């Protein structure tokens, strides 16, 4: 399976899960699907540039500033996708990161 498809799938399930328990993120099923695809595209294209630009502050904060970079990516997704809304990009990015970590660690087969 192509890595972009796998990444989009993991993002989709993480977004759906967060939408279930976090009231600050709303959207339809189609909105979550579009948001996962757009977020994956942003994570592949823009996030590496942002991480390089914020490298000094990321080193000073021992990597915690990466959560703010994730929040910027989620906010851009909110701006681009019409059927998807996030009230607090920081907390949305936090919960998506936690669930994505869980899915990638315990569910997704890393060998394929």
Secondary structure, DSSP 8 states (H G I E B T S, - for coil): --HHHHHHHHHHHHHHHHHHH-TTEEE-HHHHHHHHHHHHHHHHHTHHHHHHHTHHHHHHTTTTTHHHHHHHHHHHHHHH-TTEEES-HHHHHHHHHHHHHHHHHHTS-TT-
